[in-house]
Amino acid sequence: MEQRAIGSLSVTLVGLGTNNFGMGMTAEAVPGVVDAALDAGVNFFDTSDSYGESEERLGAALGRRRDQVVIASKFGSPVRGEDGTGGARPEYVRRAVDASLTRLGTDHIDLYQLHRPDPSTPIADTLGALAEAVHAGKVREIGCSNFTAEQLREAQVAAGAGPRFMSVQNHLNLVHRADEVEVLPVCEELGIAYLPYFPLASGVLTGKYRRGEQPPVGTRLERWGERAASVLDDDTFDVVDALTAWASAHGHPLVDLAFAWLAAKPAVASVIAGATTPEQVAANASAGAWVLTPAEVAEVDALLARVG
């Protein structure tokens, strides 16, 4: 599988998001998914201290294969069952990184990311604590998540000569394209790798949902309840229908287009997709093989402009 750079790290174009490992899956189901990812050539695993038992289960499933992969984790969101967690204060950063290292069963985290901005803490203070972790060998590269273009620029300046954010993990897919306007151009300008999450729009781009029908039992949007209506509206299905037809005309299912469109963006380093079964991992890895030509990208973008 193609690999791209996040600073000094080399990651596969398709990565595995492990939110489900601690929130919805049993412990017994995790090793099979990890094995399938490795078998498919995936080397990039993304987790967080706020994803339930995800870190512990990922670390245990990898075992002695830990050095074969790139592990990304996050801090900054409240950790379930632990009071006084969350935020980006320097003292909390120091505590959080040590806790994640213990849960993962490793001596270093390859990419350590601030899960969300903390308006109560100057970003320079957070970067200072992260620099300590880098210099101590606990962290190789640092990144952020859910940052705006303005916040990325602020962090770039605040880092000075020290370690800077080498990645940003934000929400981007064929039906949620807000970051195309400002964030992606800033990433290209500053040399920041972009990691899109929800590449399949919570399953909307897999074809599992139907216009006018309730979400199937057990799906993520079924668990969302009334909130799902804001996603499963006619405008969304207009986009999905048009994209499905375009992908089919080019010999591919929509899920392949979802990955290929993201991969065509120069700033994107890895497309992070969750999976709960070995079959889903294999399908995601396979979807990442389609390379769109510039002309095809232009066709898809023109189609989105018409119906999006």
N, C-alpha and C positions, 0 to 999 in steps of 0.2 A: 504494500500500500504506500502511496505517496506520503512523504513526510515534509513538514514545514517547520519553520523556526519560531520559537518564543524565546527571545534572547539567546542564551547558550543552549537551550533545550531543543531537541528535535522530536516532534510529535506527529503521530499519524493524522491524516486528514479527517478521519472519523474517530472520535473519541467516545468513551462510554461514561455517561452521567450516572451516578450511583445513588441518586435521591431515593429510588425505590428500595435500595438495599436495607434501609432502616425505616422505611415508611410504606408498608404494604406487602413486602416480601417476607417469607420466613427465612430464618438463618440457614436452613438446609438447602434452600433454592439458590443461594448466592454463589457457591463455588461453581456450579454448572454454568452460570452466566459468565463468570470470570474466565473459566476455561475456554468457553466458546469465543470470547473476545480475543484471547491470546491466540487461539487456533486460527482466527480470521485475520490476524496480523495487527490487531489494535494494540497500541502501546501506551495510550493516554487515558488515565482514569481520573475522573473529577468527582470530588466528594466535598463534604463540609462538616464542621463540628455540630451543625444544627440539623443534620439529616438523621436524627435518631441514632441507631447503632451502625450507621453506614461505615464510619471509619474503622471500627473494630472488625466488622465483617469483611470489609475489603482487605484489610491487613492480614487477617487470618486466611482468607481465600488465596491470596498471593503467596504467602509463606516464603519459601526460599527463592521464589521467582521475583521478589521485590526489585532487584537490581536490573531486571529486564524491562521495566516499565517506568513511565513518568507519572508520578502521583501529584495531583493538584488538590489542595484543600482550601477551605475558607474559614474565616473568623468574622465576628462582628454582629451576627444575628444571635438572639438569645438561644442558649442551649437548653433543650428540654430537660426539666428536672433539676436544673442547676441555677440557684439564685445568684444574682449579681453578675450574670453573664451578658455579653453583647457590647457593642460600641467599639471604639478604636482608641481608647486611652492607652498611653504607652505601658502603664503597669498591667493593663488587661491584655495587651498584645503579648507581653512576655509570658503571662500565665497561660494564655490560649495556645500558643505555639507548643509549649511543653506538654500540655494536655493532649493535643492532637498527635504529637509524636508518640506518646504513650499508647493512645488508642490504636494508632496505625501499626505499632510495633516496629518502628523504623527510627533511624538516627537522623534522618533529614527528610524534608518535604521539598519536592522539586519546584513546585510553583505554589506560593502561599498568597492567597487573595483576600483583600478586604471585601466582605460580602456586600456591603452597601455603605454609602457615605454616612459619616457621623458628624452632623452639623455642630455638635457640642465640643468637638475636638479639632484643633487646627491640624490640617493634613501634614504639616511639617513635623509635628510631634509624632504622629503615627509613623511616618516614613523614618524618623529617627530610630524608633523602636524596631521597625522591620530591618533597618540597616544593621542593628546589633545582631539580629538573628542570622542575617546573611554572613556577617563577619565571624560569627561563632560556628558557622558550618551547619546550622540547623535548617537553613533555607537556601536554595540555590537562586531562584528568581522570585520576584514579587509581582503581584498583579492586583487588579481591582474588579469590581462588578457593579453593575447598575449605576455607572457614572455618566454624566452628561459631557458634552464636548468641553464646556467651560470648566468643569471639574477636572478633566484630564489635563487641560492646559495649566490650571492652577497647581496640580500635583507635579507636573513636569518642572515648573519653576521652583517649587518648594524642595524638590529633591536635590537641587544644586549639583555638586560633584558626587553625591552619594548614589546608592542604588535607587533606580526609578521603576515605576510601574512598566513592565514589559508587555502586559496584556490587559485587556478589559473584556469581561464576560457580560454581555447584554442580550436583551430579547430581540431577536431578528428572525423573520421567516417570510415566506411569500405573501402572507396576509397581515403581517405586522412589520412595516418597513420604515418606521419613523427614524431609525438610526442612519438611514441612507443620506439624510439631509445634512447632518453636521458631524455625527460621531465617526462614521467611516472615513470621511475626508481628513479629519484630525488624526485618526490612527495612521493613515498613510503618510501624512505630513511628519508626524513625530516618531514613526517607526514602532508603533504599538500594535501588537498582534490582537486581532479581534476574534473572540470565541463566542459564536452565537448559541444561545440556549433556546429551548423550545423550537428546534428547527422544523418539527412536524406540527407545530401549532396545537400542542396537547392532543394530537391524534387527528385533528381536522384534515391534515394533508395525507392521511393514510387511507381515507375512504371509509372509515368505520362509522361515520355519522351521516345521516341522511336528512335532507331538507324536510321540515315538517314533522319529523319523528323525534321522540324522546331519546336521549343518549342510552346506549345499551347498558345494562346492569353491570357494574364492576369497573366501568371506564372512569377515567379521571374526571371528565365533564359530568358524568352522572353523580359523582361525589360532590361536585361543585353546587349542585342544586339549582336554585334560581339564577345564580351567576352565569350559568352556562348559556342562558338566553342571549347575553351580550356578545357571545362568541358565535353561536349557531344561528345567526340571523341571515336574512336573504342576501344581503350584500356579500357576506362571506361565502355563501354557497354559489353566488354568481361568479366569484373569483375561482373557487374550486372547480366548478364545472368547466369554465373556459380553460383553465390550466390542465385539467384532466384530458380534455380533448386535444390540446396541443401536444402534451407528452405522448399520448397514445398514437398520434399521427407520426411521431418520431420513434415509435417502437419501444416506449418505456412507460412504466406506471408512474403515477404522480409522485410517489415517494422518492423515486430516483431524481425527478426534477427538483424536488425540495432540497436535496443534498447538492445537486450539481449547480443550482443557481447560487447557493451560498458559497460553494467552493470556487466559483468563478470570480469572486470578489478578491482583489489582491491582498487586502488586509487580513482576510480570514486565514487563520492557522489551522484550526481544527473545528469540525462541526460536532458539538457535544449532544449525543442522543441517548436517552435512557432506554432500558430494556429490562424486561422481567423474565424472559425465556431465552434459551440459547438460539432458538430460531429467529427471534427478533434481532439479536446481535448480528447474526449472519446476514440477515436482510439489510440491516443498516450498513454493514461493511461493504456489501455488494453494491448498494445504491451509490456509494461514494466513488464508484469506478467510472461513472459517466462524466465525460469532459465536454462541456458546451463550447462551441466555437463562438468567437465574438459576434458573428452574425446571429447565432441562435440566442445569445444573451440579449441582443438588441430586440429580437422578435418578442421574447418573453417580457421584457421591460415595456415594450410598446403595448402588448396585450394587457399588462397590469395597469398601464396608464388609462386604457379604455374602460376597463371593468372594475378596477380597484378603487 
